[in-house]
Amino acid sequence: METFKVGLIRVLTTEDQEVLLAHGKTIMEIFPGIEVETKCIPDQYEGIHSEELCRIAIPKIVETAKTFQDADMLIVSCADDPGVEEIRKEIPGIPVTGGGETTAALALKYGEKIGVLGITDYAPAAYRRLLYGKMILGKPDGVDSTLDLLTPEGRASTLKKGMELKEQGAQVIALACTGLGTIGIAGELEETTGLPVIDPVIAEGLFAYFEKVRRSSHRIGQRQ
């Protein structure tokens, strides 16, 4: 099977290799034939949890994107999709996506009322654009950054907020922070709420897998 190479950018600066490689590991375990190389941007130890931090991160993300060699696709593993449009302009000809637009697109398959569960008081741009008029926004109490999700209190608060979104009429929960993918809470949220839950790490991996299959199918078609 031909390998499809993905360059994945983490917007959380970390020296912890387990944390750094977590998203790429998940994608490679689920989607066959995908090889992920992961890099994180510098000096962003709390990741992105505000519009100001997003603005600061974008130039770093673009520069990091330029350092990948021979990547078939680039993923900015963040639900805010910071730098995605800028990378598309700077590196034309290579597919680029992020955790936000992929998650929002998949959520539409499951209903008209989308519970958007993240760590900010606002929905990321892709959610606002793609889910306009369909969102029910929820932020767990006491969770203000990706690091808060790593605590037992942060996890419990996230599960509680998921139930609140269901009670407000949500038909599906779209996670709006890839840190929620890092802690692998989607399955537990599904058990707790009974709703389908879209994990942004898996969503961006699915889009990469589709790109791999799309290219392979085109080559097969050309040979026939």
Buried (B, 14 or more C-beta within 10 A) or exposed (E): EEEBBBBBBBBBBBEEEEBBBBBBBBBBEEBEEBEBBBBBBEEBEBBBBBBEBBEBBBEBBBEBBEEBEEBBBBBBBBBBBBBBEBBBEEBEEBBBBBBBBBBBBBBBEBBEBBBBBBBBEBBBBBBBEBBEEBBBBBBBEEBBBBBBBEEEEBBEBBBEBBBBBBEEEBBBBBBBBBBBBBBEBBEBBBEBBEBBBBBBBBBBBBBBBEBBEEBBEEEEEEEE
